[in-house]
Structures are given as structure tokens and as C-alpha cells.
């Protein structure tokens, strides 16, 4: 049990902010090359910590959403990960933003969006917001490079959305074509976070 006794009070369904925070915590910790054990020690030794102990199991349970995080803990975690609570709950990491953008312009993503959208520009508005989030995440991540091919397709979808004055069926066909083009792209972003952007020796 120990310091994890408050697990029973965790809501059954995590909210958007909580999911983002736990995801960001894991992504940022791993990006810094820290193990869960190492990060637990950093939290235990945090200057403002006057007695709260953290263990590897504590970090594992937090990142998996099994253990809630107190507000002061969230502040410490964000500070140690060179971030802020606001940034982490909004999911600004480059990996998170990239995956969201990819998922929303994949060939299957728009069927559901188009079916429930009341206006033609619904999907395009979503993609536009994700483009902004992705660019902000890239700008905030030292040494990271954007997937320019992905952005080109995403922005083409937004432009198509803006000028769409055709029937819904034609619009759907054009949107699906653009989404299929996205799916066919070679992903350059994962190489950028490995730090080997300049290495073109392998496909």
C-alpha cells in the first residue's frame, strides 16, 4: 500500500488533462534518458519535498494512470521535466502532437468526422488546430524537426476545406485522396527524435 493508498479515489475514466499529463510525463522522462527508479529518486530529493517518498512502482503507477497525482506532485514532476503543468496537461510534446496529427489525416479518420459534421469545414478545422499544436510542439523542442511532407498534406487538406463549395460526395472523395496521400508518406519525424536527422543512409 504505502503512499499509493489513495488509488481507490481515482475516477474510473481519466479526463483529457489527466491522460495528457501521464502521457507527457512518460514521454519527457524517457526523452531525458531517465529510468523510473532514477526519476523517483529525483522526486524524493526535490528541494521542496519535506518527506514524501517516491519509488519505481510509484512512477509506474502514475504513468499508467493507476495512481492520482496531487497538485504539488504535478508541479514537481513538471519542473524536473523542464516543463509546466499547463504544458503537460495540454499535451504539447512533439510526439503526442505528431501522433494526433497523423491519426486525424489518415485514410480512415475522416469517415466518422464527415458523418457527424454538420458543416463541410468540420474536419479541416480539426486538422488546422492540430497543425498549430504540432508546430508549437516542434518549436518548443530543442533540435526537433517537423515532418514537412506530413505538414504539406495536412495543410492541403485544410486548403481543400476552405475552398470546398462542391457537393458532399465530391468533397469526401477529394478528402479521402488527400488522406491516402498522407498514409503513403515516408515518416521523417521519428528519425528526428532519435537525433539522426542527417543520416540518410537507410530508408
C-alpha positions in Angstrom: 0.0 0.0 0.0 2.3 2.8 1.3 2.0 6.1 -0.5 -0.3 4.6 -3.1 -3.3 4.0 -0.7 -5.2 6.8 -2.4 -5.5 4.9 -5.6 -9.1 3.9 -4.7 -10.2 7.5 -5.2 -9.0 7.6 -8.8 -12.0 8.2 -11.2 -12.9 5.3 -13.4 -12.4 7.3 -16.6 -9.4 9.6 -16.7 -10.1 13.0 -18.1 -8.3 14.6 -21.1 -6.0 16.6 -18.9 -5.0 13.6 -16.7 -4.4 11.4 -19.8 -2.2 14.1 -21.3 -0.2 14.7 -18.1 0.6 11.0 -17.6 1.5 10.6 -21.3 3.7 13.7 -21.2 5.4 12.5 -18.0 6.5 9.2 -19.6 7.5 10.7 -22.9 9.5 13.5 -21.4 11.1 11.3 -18.8 12.2 8.8 -21.4 13.5 11.6 -23.7 15.7 12.7 -20.8 17.1 9.2 -20.5 15.8 8.7 -17.0 14.6 5.4 -15.7 11.5 5.2 -13.4 13.8 4.5 -10.5 16.0 7.5 -11.2 13.1 9.8 -11.6 11.6 8.5 -8.3 14.8 9.4 -6.6 14.8 12.9 -8.1 11.3 13.5 -6.8 12.2 12.2 -3.4 15.2 14.6 -3.3 13.2 17.5 -4.7 14.1 20.7 -2.7 10.6 21.4 -1.6 10.0 17.8 -0.6 9.8 17.5 3.1 9.2 13.8 3.5 7.2 12.3 0.6 9.0 9.2 -0.7 8.7 8.0 -4.3 9.6 4.6 -5.6 9.9 3.0 -9.1 6.4 1.4 -8.5 5.0 4.9 -7.7 6.2 6.3 -11.0 5.0 3.2 -12.9 1.5 3.6 -11.4 1.3 7.3 -12.0 2.3 6.9 -15.7 -0.2 4.1 -16.2 -3.0 6.2 -14.7 -3.4 3.8 -11.7 -2.4 6.4 -9.1 -3.7 10.0 -8.9 -1.2 12.9 -8.7 -1.5 15.6 -6.1 -1.2 19.2 -7.3 2.2 19.7 -5.6 3.5 16.5 -7.1 2.4 17.6 -10.5 4.3 20.9 -10.1 7.5 19.0 -9.0 7.2 16.5 -11.9 6.7 19.2 -14.5 9.7 21.2 -13.1 12.0 18.2 -13.2 11.0 17.5 -16.7 11.7 21.1 -17.8 8.1 21.8 -18.4 5.0 23.2 -16.7 1.7 21.7 -15.5 -0.1 23.8 -18.1 2.0 22.5 -20.9 1.8 18.9 -19.8 -2.0 18.8 -19.4 -2.4 20.2 -22.8 -0.3 17.6 -24.5 2.3 19.8 -26.2 5.0 17.2 -26.6 6.1 16.8 -30.1 5.5 13.0 -30.1 1.9 13.5 -28.8 1.1 16.3 -31.3 2.6 14.3 -34.2 0.6 11.2 -33.5 -2.6 13.2 -33.1 -2.0 14.9 -36.4 -1.2 11.6 -38.2 -4.3 9.9 -36.8 -6.6 12.7 -37.9 -5.4 12.8 -41.5 -5.1 9.1 -42.1 -7.3 7.4 -44.8 -9.9 6.2 -42.3 -10.1 9.2 -40.0 -12.5 11.3 -41.9 -15.3 8.9 -42.5 -16.5 9.3 -38.9 -15.8 13.0 -38.8 -17.7 13.7 -42.1 -20.7 11.6 -41.0 -21.2 13.6 -37.8 -20.0 17.0 -39.1 -22.8 19.5 -39.6 -20.6 21.7 -41.8 -18.1 20.7 -44.5 -15.3 22.5 -42.8 -15.5 20.5 -39.6 -12.6 18.0 -40.3 -10.5 20.8 -41.8 -10.9 22.9 -38.7 -9.7 19.9 -36.6 -6.7 19.4 -38.7 -5.9 23.1 -38.7 -5.8 23.1 -34.9 -3.6 20.0 -34.8 -1.2 21.6 -37.3 -0.9 24.6 -34.9 -0.3 22.2 -32.0 2.3 20.2 -33.8 4.2 23.3 -34.9 4.1 24.7 -31.4 5.5 21.4 -30.1 8.3 21.4 -32.6 9.2 25.0 -31.8 9.3 24.1 -28.1 11.5 21.0 -28.5 15.2 21.7 -28.9 16.7 20.3 -32.1 13.5 18.7 -33.3 12.4 18.9 -37.0 9.0 18.9 -38.4 7.8 16.3 -40.8 7.5 18.6 -43.8 5.8 16.1 -46.0 3.2 15.4 -43.4 2.6 19.2 -42.9 2.2 19.6 -46.7 -0.6 17.1 -46.9 -2.2 18.4 -43.7 -2.2 21.9 -45.0 -3.5 20.8 -48.4 -6.5 19.2 -46.6 -7.1 22.5 -44.8 -7.0 24.4 -48.0 -9.3 21.9 -49.7 -11.6 22.5 -46.8 -11.5 26.3 -47.2 -12.4 26.3 -50.9 -14.9 23.4 -50.8 -18.0 24.5 -52.5 -18.8 21.3 -54.2 -21.2 18.5 -53.2 -20.6 16.4 -50.1 -19.8 13.3 -52.1 -17.1 15.0 -54.3 -15.7 16.6 -51.2 -15.5 13.3 -49.4 -13.6 11.8 -52.4 -11.1 14.6 -52.5 -10.5 14.4 -48.8 -10.0 10.7 -48.9 -7.5 11.1 -51.7 -5.5 13.6 -49.6 -5.7 11.3 -46.6 -4.5 8.4 -48.6 -1.5 10.5 -49.8 -0.7 11.1 -46.1 -0.8 7.4 -45.4 1.7 6.8 -48.2 4.2 9.3 -46.9 7.5 8.1 -45.5 7.6 9.3 -41.9 10.6 11.5 -41.3 9.6 12.7 -37.8 10.6 9.5 -35.8 14.1 9.9 -37.2 14.3 13.4 -35.9 13.6 12.5 -32.3 16.3 9.8 -32.5 18.8 12.6 -33.2 19.9 11.1 -36.6 18.2 13.5 -38.9 21.2 13.9 -41.1 21.7 10.2 -41.6 20.1 9.3 -45.0 21.9 6.0 -45.4 18.9 3.9 -44.6 15.4 4.1 -45.8 
